[in-house]
Amino acid sequence: MEVQVFGTKKSAETRKALRFFSERRVKTHFVDLTQRAASAGELRRFAQKFGVQALVDRESKRFRELGLGAAHLTDERWLAKLVEEPLLLRQPLVRNGNLLTVGDAEATWREWTGR
């Protein structure tokens, strides 16, 4: 089993996810969103399952900095904005093959690992 974790090292939820998988000796591929943004195709996968709005972190510092509180964007425009500004993503995004989670989803991760 190998999981892919998208997030930032500053995010407490991302660190929690990395620690969770590390403690269970699950191989983890970490994608630091400050270094490399998630691709549009990757984000589309998460959006298909959870909806675009579930990916947007409306509590993030970057969301406030960009003044997006009153923004009314289409889902396609939000996806483009999330590719341009990966710090707007709710973290972490975790992928285990075709299984996906957004945010802190420890109960789901426990099902994946069986522990």
A tleap script that builds the chain and sets N, CA, C and O, in Angstrom:
source leaprc.protein.ff14SB
mol = sequence {
  NMET GLU VAL GLN VAL PHE GLY THR LYS LYS
  SER ALA GLU THR ARG LYS ALA LEU ARG PHE
  PHE SER GLU ARG ARG VAL LYS THR HIE PHE
  VAL ASP LEU THR GLN ARG ALA ALA SER ALA
  GLY GLU LEU ARG ARG PHE ALA GLN LYS PHE
  GLY VAL GLN ALA LEU VAL ASP ARG GLU SER
  LYS ARG PHE ARG GLU LEU GLY LEU GLY ALA
  ALA HIE LEU THR ASP GLU ARG TRP LEU ALA
  LYS LEU VAL GLU GLU PRO LEU LEU LEU ARG
  GLN PRO LEU VAL ARG ASN GLY ASN LEU LEU
  THR VAL GLY ASP ALA GLU ALA THR TRP ARG
  GLU TRP THR GLY CARG
}
set mol.1.N position { 0.849 -1.187 0.000 }
set mol.1.CA position { 0.000 0.000 0.000 }
set mol.1.C position { 0.886 1.240 0.000 }
set mol.1.O position { 1.871 1.327 0.733 }
set mol.2.N position { 0.509 2.186 -0.838 }
set mol.2.CA position { 1.211 3.469 -0.895 }
set mol.2.C position { 0.168 4.570 -1.048 }
set mol.2.O position { -0.739 4.468 -1.874 }
set mol.3.N position { 0.305 5.625 -0.246 }
set mol.3.CA position { -0.628 6.740 -0.324 }
set mol.3.C position { 0.102 7.989 -0.796 }
set mol.3.O position { 1.310 8.135 -0.605 }
set mol.4.N position { -0.651 8.876 -1.411 }
set mol.4.CA position { -0.120 10.157 -1.848 }
set mol.4.C position { -0.823 11.226 -1.023 }
set mol.4.O position { -2.052 11.271 -0.968 }
set mol.5.N position { -0.030 12.089 -0.378 }
set mol.5.CA position { -0.570 13.134 0.479 }
set mol.5.C position { -0.199 14.491 -0.102 }
set mol.5.O position { 0.980 14.800 -0.276 }
set mol.6.N position { -1.221 15.304 -0.404 }
set mol.6.CA position { -1.008 16.669 -0.883 }
set mol.6.C position { -1.268 17.608 0.284 }
set mol.6.O position { -2.319 17.532 0.921 }
set mol.7.N position { -0.321 18.490 0.568 }
set mol.7.CA position { -0.501 19.445 1.658 }
set mol.7.C position { 0.740 20.297 1.818 }
set mol.7.O position { 1.595 20.352 0.934 }
set mol.8.N position { 0.826 20.963 2.964 }
set mol.8.CA position { 2.001 21.764 3.288 }
set mol.8.C position { 2.515 21.339 4.648 }
set mol.8.O position { 1.761 20.830 5.477 }
set mol.9.N position { 3.798 21.549 4.873 }
set mol.9.CA position { 4.395 21.166 6.142 }
set mol.9.C position { 3.874 22.016 7.299 }
set mol.9.O position { 3.945 21.601 8.456 }
set mol.10.N position { 3.347 23.209 6.990 }
set mol.10.CA position { 2.803 24.083 8.035 }
set mol.10.C position { 1.413 23.651 8.492 }
set mol.10.O position { 0.963 24.055 9.564 }
set mol.11.N position { 0.740 22.851 7.707 }
set mol.11.CA position { -0.623 22.430 8.020 }
set mol.11.C position { -0.617 21.322 9.073 }
set mol.11.O position { -0.014 20.267 8.874 }
set mol.12.N position { -1.297 21.576 10.198 }
set mol.12.CA position { -1.377 20.582 11.274 }
set mol.12.C position { -2.073 19.309 10.796 }
set mol.12.O position { -1.673 18.207 11.171 }
set mol.13.N position { -3.118 19.452 9.966 }
set mol.13.CA position { -3.845 18.285 9.473 }
set mol.13.C position { -2.969 17.436 8.549 }
set mol.13.O position { -3.043 16.208 8.563 }
set mol.14.N position { -2.143 18.105 7.749 }
set mol.14.CA position { -1.235 17.372 6.861 }
set mol.14.C position { -0.199 16.617 7.686 }
set mol.14.O position { 0.077 15.447 7.420 }
set mol.15.N position { 0.373 17.278 8.682 }
set mol.15.CA position { 1.354 16.611 9.545 }
set mol.15.C position { 0.717 15.420 10.252 }
set mol.15.O position { 1.355 14.381 10.422 }
set mol.16.N position { -0.541 15.569 10.664 }
set mol.16.CA position { -1.251 14.470 11.324 }
set mol.16.C position { -1.403 13.279 10.378 }
set mol.16.O position { -1.204 12.133 10.780 }
set mol.17.N position { -1.756 13.556 9.118 }
set mol.17.CA position { -1.905 12.485 8.129 }
set mol.17.C position { -0.565 11.780 7.893 }
set mol.17.O position { -0.502 10.551 7.859 }
set mol.18.N position { 0.495 12.561 7.731 }
set mol.18.CA position { 1.817 11.966 7.500 }
set mol.18.C position { 2.243 11.110 8.688 }
set mol.18.O position { 2.792 10.021 8.517 }
set mol.19.N position { 1.984 11.616 9.896 }
set mol.19.CA position { 2.328 10.867 11.106 }
set mol.19.C position { 1.504 9.580 11.200 }
set mol.19.O position { 2.034 8.527 11.552 }
set mol.20.N position { 0.211 9.667 10.884 }
set mol.20.CA position { -0.677 8.508 10.923 }
set mol.20.C position { -0.127 7.377 10.052 }
set mol.20.O position { -0.008 6.237 10.500 }
set mol.21.N position { 0.203 7.707 8.804 }
set mol.21.CA position { 0.685 6.675 7.884 }
set mol.21.C position { 2.088 6.208 8.259 }
set mol.21.O position { 2.411 5.030 8.106 }
set mol.22.N position { 2.911 7.111 8.742 }
set mol.22.CA position { 4.263 6.755 9.156 }
set mol.22.C position { 4.236 5.756 10.310 }
set mol.22.O position { 4.988 4.781 10.309 }
set mol.23.N position { 3.372 5.999 11.292 }
set mol.23.CA position { 3.265 5.108 12.450 }
set mol.23.C position { 2.815 3.708 12.050 }
set mol.23.O position { 3.100 2.738 12.752 }
set mol.24.N position { 2.122 3.604 10.939 }
set mol.24.CA position { 1.633 2.303 10.465 }
set mol.24.C position { 2.506 1.735 9.354 }
set mol.24.O position { 2.145 0.763 8.689 }
set mol.25.N position { 3.651 2.359 9.171 }
set mol.25.CA position { 4.642 1.933 8.173 }
set mol.25.C position { 4.056 1.828 6.765 }
set mol.25.O position { 4.362 0.902 6.014 }
set mol.26.N position { 3.209 2.796 6.430 }
set mol.26.CA position { 2.626 2.872 5.088 }
set mol.26.C position { 3.509 3.805 4.274 }
set mol.26.O position { 3.811 4.920 4.700 }
set mol.27.N position { 3.918 3.345 3.107 }
set mol.27.CA position { 4.759 4.170 2.240 }
set mol.27.C position { 3.945 5.387 1.788 }
set mol.27.O position { 2.814 5.259 1.320 }
set mol.28.N position { 4.553 6.573 1.942 }
set mol.28.CA position { 3.859 7.821 1.656 }
set mol.28.C position { 4.639 8.653 0.654 }
set mol.28.O position { 5.850 8.834 0.781 }
set mol.29.N position { 3.931 9.152 -0.337 }
set mol.29.CA position { 4.522 10.104 -1.284 }
set mol.29.C position { 3.915 11.459 -0.957 }
set mol.29.O position { 2.728 11.684 -1.192 }
set mol.30.N position { 4.735 12.373 -0.408 }
set mol.30.CA position { 4.256 13.683 0.015 }
set mol.30.C position { 4.486 14.705 -1.083 }
set mol.30.O position { 5.601 14.844 -1.586 }
set mol.31.N position { 3.422 15.425 -1.457 }
set mol.31.CA position { 3.515 16.503 -2.439 }
set mol.31.C position { 3.298 17.801 -1.677 }
set mol.31.O position { 2.186 18.103 -1.244 }
set mol.32.N position { 4.379 18.567 -1.519 }
set mol.32.CA position { 4.315 19.842 -0.805 }
set mol.32.C position { 3.756 20.898 -1.757 }
set mol.32.O position { 4.378 21.238 -2.763 }
set mol.33.N position { 2.583 21.404 -1.425 }
set mol.33.CA position { 1.905 22.360 -2.308 }
set mol.33.C position { 2.621 23.697 -2.402 }
set mol.33.O position { 2.331 24.486 -3.302 }
set mol.34.N position { 3.550 23.969 -1.493 }
set mol.34.CA position { 4.329 25.207 -1.614 }
set mol.34.C position { 5.427 25.030 -2.655 }
set mol.34.O position { 5.937 26.015 -3.189 }
set mol.35.N position { 5.796 23.789 -2.948 }
set mol.35.CA position { 6.834 23.489 -3.939 }
set mol.35.C position { 6.234 23.206 -5.318 }
set mol.35.O position { 6.734 23.669 -6.343 }
set mol.36.N position { 5.147 22.430 -5.309 }
set mol.36.CA position { 4.548 21.984 -6.576 }
set mol.36.C position { 3.037 21.882 -6.416 }
set mol.36.O position { 2.549 21.216 -5.503 }
set mol.37.N position { 2.315 22.525 -7.283 }
set mol.37.CA position { 0.848 22.489 -7.224 }
set mol.37.C position { 0.332 21.150 -7.733 }
set mol.37.O position { 0.978 20.486 -8.543 }
set mol.38.N position { -0.825 20.773 -7.252 }
set mol.38.CA position { -1.485 19.575 -7.770 }
set mol.38.C position { -1.965 19.892 -9.186 }
set mol.38.O position { -2.362 21.019 -9.480 }
set mol.39.N position { -1.925 18.892 -10.050 }
set mol.39.CA position { -2.353 19.118 -11.435 }
set mol.39.C position { -3.870 19.258 -11.508 }
set mol.39.O position { -4.593 18.836 -10.605 }
set mol.40.N position { -4.329 19.852 -12.587 }
set mol.40.CA position { -5.770 20.016 -12.790 }
set mol.40.C position { -6.460 18.657 -12.841 }
set mol.40.O position { -7.562 18.499 -12.317 }
set mol.41.N position { -5.816 17.676 -13.470 }
set mol.41.CA position { -6.397 16.333 -13.549 }
set mol.41.C position { -6.532 15.692 -12.185 }
set mol.41.O position { -7.538 15.045 -11.894 }
set mol.42.N position { -5.520 15.869 -11.346 }
set mol.42.CA position { -5.556 15.323 -9.990 }
set mol.42.C position { -6.690 15.976 -9.187 }
set mol.42.O position { -7.449 15.289 -8.503 }
set mol.43.N position { -6.795 17.293 -9.278 }
set mol.43.CA position { -7.849 18.001 -8.549 }
set mol.43.C position { -9.231 17.622 -9.063 }
set mol.43.O position { -10.187 17.547 -8.292 }
set mol.44.N position { -9.334 17.382 -10.366 }
set mol.44.CA position { -10.615 16.994 -10.958 }
set mol.44.C position { -11.101 15.669 -10.354 }
set mol.44.O position { -12.298 15.479 -10.143 }
set mol.45.N position { -10.162 14.758 -10.081 }
set mol.45.CA position { -10.495 13.487 -9.444 }
set mol.45.C position { -11.182 13.707 -8.092 }
set mol.45.O position { -12.221 13.117 -7.795 }
set mol.46.N position { -10.564 14.580 -7.282 }
set mol.46.CA position { -11.132 14.883 -5.969 }
set mol.46.C position { -12.464 15.617 -6.113 }
set mol.46.O position { -13.402 15.362 -5.359 }
set mol.47.N position { -12.544 16.525 -7.081 }
set mol.47.CA position { -13.766 17.301 -7.292 }
set mol.47.C position { -14.927 16.407 -7.736 }
set mol.47.O position { -16.073 16.659 -7.362 }
set mol.48.N position { -14.649 15.377 -8.519 }
set mol.48.CA position { -15.698 14.477 -8.975 }
set mol.48.C position { -16.322 13.738 -7.798 }
set mol.48.O position { -17.524 13.475 -7.782 }
set mol.49.N position { -15.495 13.408 -6.816 }
set mol.49.CA position { -15.999 12.660 -5.669 }
set mol.49.C position { -16.642 13.568 -4.625 }
set mol.49.O position { -17.709 13.245 -4.102 }
set mol.50.N position { -16.008 14.700 -4.313 }
set mol.50.CA position { -16.455 15.539 -3.200 }
set mol.50.C position { -17.123 16.841 -3.625 }
set mol.50.O position { -17.777 17.492 -2.810 }
set mol.51.N position { -16.969 17.226 -4.876 }
set mol.51.CA position { -17.462 18.519 -5.333 }
set mol.51.C position { -16.368 19.567 -5.162 }
set mol.51.O position { -15.560 19.478 -4.238 }
set mol.52.N position { -16.341 20.537 -6.029 }
set mol.52.CA position { -15.291 21.555 -6.022 }
set mol.52.C position { -15.306 22.350 -4.720 }
set mol.52.O position { -14.249 22.667 -4.175 }
set mol.53.N position { -16.493 22.673 -4.219 }
set mol.53.CA position { -16.590 23.506 -3.018 }
set mol.53.C position { -15.969 22.827 -1.794 }
set mol.53.O position { -15.494 23.512 -0.889 }
set mol.54.N position { -15.965 21.506 -1.753 }
set mol.54.CA position { -15.364 20.780 -0.631 }
set mol.54.C position { -13.842 20.918 -0.634 }
set mol.54.O position { -13.202 20.702 0.395 }
set mol.55.N position { -13.264 21.271 -1.767 }
set mol.55.CA position { -11.810 21.406 -1.870 }
set mol.55.C position { -11.316 22.786 -1.438 }
set mol.55.O position { -10.135 22.960 -1.141 }
set mol.56.N position { -12.212 23.756 -1.405 }
set mol.56.CA position { -11.823 25.139 -1.100 }
set mol.56.C position { -11.817 25.347 0.413 }
set mol.56.O position { -12.820 25.115 1.088 }
set mol.57.N position { -10.671 25.788 0.932 }
set mol.57.CA position { -10.547 26.087 2.359 }
set mol.57.C position { -10.889 27.560 2.579 }
set mol.57.O position { -10.038 28.437 2.432 }
set mol.58.N position { -12.130 27.811 2.928 }
set mol.58.CA position { -12.600 29.177 3.110 }
set mol.58.C position { -12.061 29.826 4.387 }
set mol.58.O position { -12.225 31.028 4.595 }
set mol.59.N position { -11.421 29.026 5.236 }
set mol.59.CA position { -10.838 29.546 6.477 }
set mol.59.C position { -9.349 29.872 6.323 }
set mol.59.O position { -8.724 30.380 7.254 }
set mol.60.N position { -8.790 29.584 5.161 }
set mol.60.CA position { -7.347 29.751 4.974 }
set mol.60.C position { -6.944 31.222 4.881 }
set mol.60.O position { -7.722 32.090 4.485 }
set mol.61.N position { -5.716 31.453 5.257 }
set mol.61.CA position { -5.143 32.791 5.188 }
set mol.61.C position { -5.137 33.286 3.737 }
set mol.61.O position { -5.446 34.447 3.469 }
set mol.62.N position { -4.785 32.402 2.815 }
set mol.62.CA position { -4.700 32.770 1.402 }
set mol.62.C position { -6.071 33.178 0.853 }
set mol.62.O position { -6.164 34.097 0.039 }
set mol.63.N position { -7.118 32.508 1.289 }
set mol.63.CA position { -8.485 32.834 0.860 }
set mol.63.C position { -8.812 34.273 1.251 }
set mol.63.O position { -9.361 35.033 0.452 }
set mol.64.N position { -8.472 34.637 2.480 }
set mol.64.CA position { -8.717 36.013 2.952 }
set mol.64.C position { -7.841 37.012 2.209 }
set mol.64.O position { -8.305 38.087 1.831 }
set mol.65.N position { -6.568 36.660 1.998 }
set mol.65.CA position { -5.646 37.565 1.294 }
set mol.65.C position { -6.136 37.899 -0.105 }
set mol.65.O position { -5.994 39.032 -0.565 }
set mol.66.N position { -6.703 36.926 -0.770 }
set mol.66.CA position { -7.189 37.136 -2.136 }
set mol.66.C position { -8.583 37.764 -2.166 }
set mol.66.O position { -9.087 38.092 -3.240 }
set mol.67.N position { -9.206 37.933 -1.006 }
set mol.67.CA position { -10.530 38.562 -0.942 }
set mol.67.C position { -11.599 37.789 -1.679 }
set mol.67.O position { -12.418 38.378 -2.384 }
set mol.68.N position { -11.601 36.465 -1.522 }
set mol.68.CA position { -12.541 35.635 -2.271 }
set mol.68.C position { -13.851 35.391 -1.529 }
set mol.68.O position { -14.685 34.615 -1.995 }
set mol.69.N position { -14.043 36.032 -0.398 }
set mol.69.CA position { -15.244 35.813 0.404 }
set mol.69.C position { -16.537 36.042 -0.356 }
set mol.69.O position { -17.512 35.320 -0.146 }
set mol.70.N position { -16.563 37.013 -1.218 }
set mol.70.CA position { -17.782 37.328 -1.967 }
set mol.70.C position { -17.737 36.794 -3.399 }
set mol.70.O position { -18.620 37.097 -4.202 }
set mol.71.N position { -16.717 36.005 -3.718 }
set mol.71.CA position { -16.556 35.502 -5.089 }
set mol.71.C position { -17.620 34.464 -5.426 }
set mol.71.O position { -17.907 33.568 -4.633 }
set mol.72.N position { -18.190 34.598 -6.600 }
set mol.72.CA position { -19.156 33.623 -7.116 }
set mol.72.C position { -18.586 33.078 -8.418 }
set mol.72.O position { -18.872 33.589 -9.501 }
set mol.73.N position { -17.774 32.031 -8.293 }
set mol.73.CA position { -17.109 31.452 -9.458 }
set mol.73.C position { -17.767 30.132 -9.835 }
set mol.73.O position { -18.342 29.448 -8.989 }
set mol.74.N position { -17.675 29.785 -11.110 }
set mol.74.CA position { -18.162 28.482 -11.552 }
set mol.74.C position { -17.199 27.421 -11.048 }
set mol.74.O position { -16.079 27.730 -10.640 }
set mol.75.N position { -17.641 26.169 -11.079 }
set mol.75.CA position { -16.768 25.083 -10.630 }
set mol.75.C position { -15.490 25.018 -11.455 }
set mol.75.O position { -14.410 24.779 -10.914 }
set mol.76.N position { -15.609 25.229 -12.772 }
set mol.76.CA position { -14.414 25.206 -13.628 }
set mol.76.C position { -13.444 26.318 -13.255 }
set mol.76.O position { -12.231 26.111 -13.229 }
set mol.77.N position { -13.980 27.494 -12.968 }
set mol.77.CA position { -13.116 28.621 -12.579 }
set mol.77.C position { -12.475 28.366 -11.221 }
set mol.77.O position { -11.314 28.716 -11.006 }
set mol.78.N position { -13.233 27.753 -10.293 }
set mol.78.CA position { -12.643 27.400 -8.993 }
set mol.78.C position { -11.495 26.405 -9.183 }
set mol.78.O position { -10.445 26.536 -8.555 }
set mol.79.N position { -11.700 25.407 -10.053 }
set mol.79.CA position { -10.623 24.431 -10.303 }
set mol.79.C position { -9.381 25.127 -10.840 }
set mol.79.O position { -8.266 24.838 -10.405 }
set mol.80.N position { -9.570 26.035 -11.778 }
set mol.80.CA position { -8.438 26.778 -12.330 }
set mol.80.C position { -7.757 27.598 -11.234 }
set mol.80.O position { -6.530 27.669 -11.174 }
set mol.81.N position { -8.558 28.213 -10.374 }
set mol.81.CA position { -8.019 29.022 -9.276 }
set mol.81.C position { -7.242 28.140 -8.292 }
set mol.81.O position { -6.212 28.565 -7.769 }
set mol.82.N position { -7.722 26.919 -8.035 }
set mol.82.CA position { -7.039 26.000 -7.115 }
set mol.82.C position { -5.710 25.515 -7.692 }
set mol.82.O position { -4.763 25.264 -6.946 }
set mol.83.N position { -5.639 25.385 -9.011 }
set mol.83.CA position { -4.374 25.015 -9.649 }
set mol.83.C position { -3.383 26.174 -9.536 }
set mol.83.O position { -2.202 25.968 -9.258 }
set mol.84.N position { -3.879 27.399 -9.757 }
set mol.84.CA position { -3.027 28.594 -9.668 }
set mol.84.C position { -2.597 28.875 -8.235 }
set mol.84.O position { -1.458 29.273 -7.990 }
set mol.85.N position { -3.506 28.671 -7.290 }
set mol.85.CA position { -3.294 29.014 -5.878 }
set mol.85.C position { -3.519 27.776 -5.009 }
set mol.85.O position { -4.574 27.651 -4.388 }
set mol.86.N position { -2.554 26.865 -4.952 }
set mol.86.CA position { -2.754 25.616 -4.212 }
set mol.86.C position { -2.963 25.807 -2.706 }
set mol.86.O position { -3.448 24.897 -2.034 }
set mol.87.N position { -2.604 26.973 -2.171 }
set mol.87.CA position { -2.812 27.201 -0.739 }
set mol.87.C position { -4.277 27.465 -0.403 }
set mol.87.O position { -4.624 27.631 0.766 }
set mol.88.N position { -5.134 27.505 -1.414 }
set mol.88.CA position { -6.577 27.618 -1.192 }
set mol.88.C position { -7.213 26.256 -0.928 }
set mol.88.O position { -8.375 26.178 -0.531 }
set mol.89.N position { -6.451 25.183 -1.149 }
set mol.89.CA position { -6.986 23.831 -0.971 }
set mol.89.C position { -7.153 23.474 0.495 }
set mol.89.O position { -6.344 23.857 1.341 }
set mol.90.N position { -8.206 22.742 0.779 }
set mol.90.CA position { -8.391 22.168 2.108 }
set mol.90.C position { -7.394 21.013 2.214 }
set mol.90.O position { -7.306 20.174 1.318 }
set mol.91.N position { -6.658 20.980 3.302 }
set mol.91.CA position { -5.575 20.005 3.419 }
set mol.91.C position { -5.830 19.011 4.539 }
set mol.91.O position { -6.527 19.324 5.505 }
set mol.92.N position { -5.274 17.826 4.415 }
set mol.92.CA position { -4.582 17.273 3.259 }
set mol.92.C position { -5.553 16.613 2.285 }
set mol.92.O position { -6.671 16.241 2.643 }
set mol.93.N position { -5.092 16.480 1.051 }
set mol.93.CA position { -5.777 15.643 0.074 }
set mol.93.C position { -4.995 14.338 0.072 }
set mol.93.O position { -3.784 14.345 -0.145 }
set mol.94.N position { -5.667 13.225 0.310 }
set mol.94.CA position { -4.981 11.933 0.393 }
set mol.94.C position { -5.576 10.997 -0.640 }
set mol.94.O position { -6.794 10.876 -0.771 }
set mol.95.N position { -4.677 10.330 -1.379 }
set mol.95.CA position { -5.111 9.379 -2.413 }
set mol.95.C position { -4.450 8.038 -2.174 }
set mol.95.O position { -3.233 7.943 -2.017 }
set mol.96.N position { -5.268 7.010 -2.150 }
set mol.96.CA position { -4.797 5.626 -2.038 }
set mol.96.C position { -5.405 4.887 -3.221 }
set mol.96.O position { -6.518 4.370 -3.133 }
set mol.97.N position { -4.670 4.838 -4.329 }
set mol.97.CA position { -5.225 4.267 -5.557 }
set mol.97.C position { -6.390 5.117 -6.016 }
set mol.97.O position { -6.220 6.295 -6.332 }
set mol.98.N position { -7.594 4.515 -6.056 }
set mol.98.CA position { -8.790 5.261 -6.444 }
set mol.98.C position { -9.573 5.782 -5.242 }
set mol.98.O position { -10.615 6.418 -5.403 }
set mol.99.N position { -9.069 5.511 -4.036 }
set mol.99.CA position { -9.731 5.982 -2.822 }
set mol.99.C position { -9.192 7.352 -2.457 }
set mol.99.O position { -7.983 7.582 -2.494 }
set mol.100.N position { -10.097 8.269 -2.100 }
set mol.100.CA position { -9.711 9.653 -1.855 }
set mol.100.C position { -10.301 10.170 -0.554 }
set mol.100.O position { -11.381 9.752 -0.137 }
set mol.101.N position { -9.569 11.097 0.089 }
set mol.101.CA position { -10.129 11.832 1.224 }
set mol.101.C position { -9.687 13.283 1.137 }
set mol.101.O position { -8.662 13.603 0.536 }
set mol.102.N position { -10.481 14.155 1.752 }
set mol.102.CA position { -10.164 15.579 1.841 }
set mol.102.C position { -10.212 15.952 3.311 }
set mol.102.O position { -11.185 15.651 4.001 }
set mol.103.N position { -9.160 16.611 3.792 }
set mol.103.CA position { -9.118 17.020 5.188 }
set mol.103.C position { -8.770 15.855 6.100 }
set mol.103.O position { -8.318 14.802 5.650 }
set mol.104.N position { -8.990 16.068 7.390 }
set mol.104.CA position { -8.689 15.041 8.388 }
set mol.104.C position { -9.739 13.942 8.296 }
set mol.104.O position { -10.903 14.166 8.629 }
set mol.105.N position { -9.339 12.761 7.848 }
set mol.105.CA position { -10.271 11.640 7.665 }
set mol.105.C position { -9.684 10.379 8.282 }
set mol.105.O position { -9.578 9.342 7.627 }
set mol.106.N position { -9.306 10.483 9.549 }
set mol.106.CA position { -8.621 9.369 10.203 }
set mol.106.C position { -9.441 8.084 10.198 }
set mol.106.O position { -8.877 7.001 10.037 }
set mol.107.N position { -10.750 8.176 10.369 }
set mol.107.CA position { -11.591 6.977 10.374 }
set mol.107.C position { -11.474 6.234 9.035 }
set mol.107.O position { -11.389 5.006 9.008 }
set mol.108.N position { -11.470 6.971 7.951 }
set mol.108.CA position { -11.335 6.363 6.624 }
set mol.108.C position { -9.948 5.770 6.446 }
set mol.108.O position { -9.806 4.677 5.896 }
set mol.109.N position { -8.911 6.485 6.911 }
set mol.109.CA position { -7.541 5.976 6.793 }
set mol.109.C position { -7.388 4.682 7.588 }
set mol.109.O position { -6.669 3.776 7.167 }
set mol.110.N position { -8.063 4.593 8.740 }
set mol.110.CA position { -8.009 3.366 9.540 }
set mol.110.C position { -8.624 2.189 8.763 }
set mol.110.O position { -8.123 1.067 8.829 }
set mol.111.N position { -9.703 2.457 8.034 }
set mol.111.CA position { -10.320 1.406 7.202 }
set mol.111.C position { -9.329 0.938 6.139 }
set mol.111.O position { -9.213 -0.258 5.872 }
set mol.112.N position { -8.613 1.893 5.532 }
set mol.112.CA position { -7.641 1.544 4.487 }
set mol.112.C position { -6.532 0.664 5.031 }
set mol.112.O position { -6.134 -0.309 4.392 }
set mol.113.N position { -6.030 1.008 6.220 }
set mol.113.CA position { -4.879 0.291 6.774 }
set mol.113.C position { -5.286 -0.934 7.574 }
set mol.113.O position { -4.461 -1.809 7.838 }
set mol.114.N position { -6.554 -1.002 7.960 }
set mol.114.CA position { -7.013 -2.132 8.764 }
set mol.114.C position { -6.519 -2.053 10.193 }
set mol.114.O position { -6.530 -3.057 10.906 }
set mol.115.N position { -6.080 -0.858 10.633 }
set mol.115.CA position { -5.560 -0.698 12.001 }
set mol.115.C position { -6.138 0.532 12.638 }
set mol.115.O position { -5.824 0.838 13.788 }
savepdb mol mol.pdb
quit
